Amino acid sequence: MFDRCDHETRAVIDTALAEARDLGHHWLGTEHVLIALTVHRDHLPQVVEQLLPTAGQVRRALDAAVEPGPSSPNAELLGTLGIDLDEVRAAVRATFGSDAVDRLAQRRVHQPWQPWRRPDRACASLLAGTQNVAPRLEQAFAHAAQTATEADDRLIEPVALLQGVLEVEDALANRLLDDLGVARSDLHAAAQPAAS
């Protein structure tokens, strides 16, 4: 899904992943992408940039719209032992680099002493946690890819990603924009010529 992203869109996605992680969310959704687009507003055309709220406004709207969910079972289990999983993750990042925890999720482990395990099975690390892509964000990427194709672009630019998010009617990002009083029709109209 991210293969067709240009370098600016990849920066937006990296920021969205960091936002999701900072919020303690185990998914990557349109709301995180919206925050990231406001952070990287300089990657958008000026007319679109002026219509977007600030990152702080979107974060506050997200806090008001989403109730905090239960903590992960792993974090709860470690908490009973007096271990704070978030502190451990922060220490790993501080010691081994900001992407150390992310690299753990990509690592494959072969455990020959456990023959019932398939050797090609990925080992999900407790430290790395898991971040799934929300179905509405997948839909937004599909729309963004279609927009890029129609504009004869091979890569998805940030404005096409924003347009893709706006196309998914029930996306949380759109609800946040509505809550903030942003006219999505104006934003969509401003993004349209820029994406083509």
Secondary structure, DSSP 4 states (H G I P E B T S, - for coil): --TTB-HHHHHHHHHHHHHHHHTT-SEE-HHHHHHHHHHTGGGS-HHHHHHS--HHHHHHHHHHHS---PPPHHHHHHHHTT--HHHHHHHHHHHH-TTHHHHHHH-B---TT-TTS-TT-B---TTT---EEPHHHHHHHHHHHHHHHHTT-SSB-HHHHHHHHHH-TT-HHHHHHHHTT--HHHHHHHHHHHH-
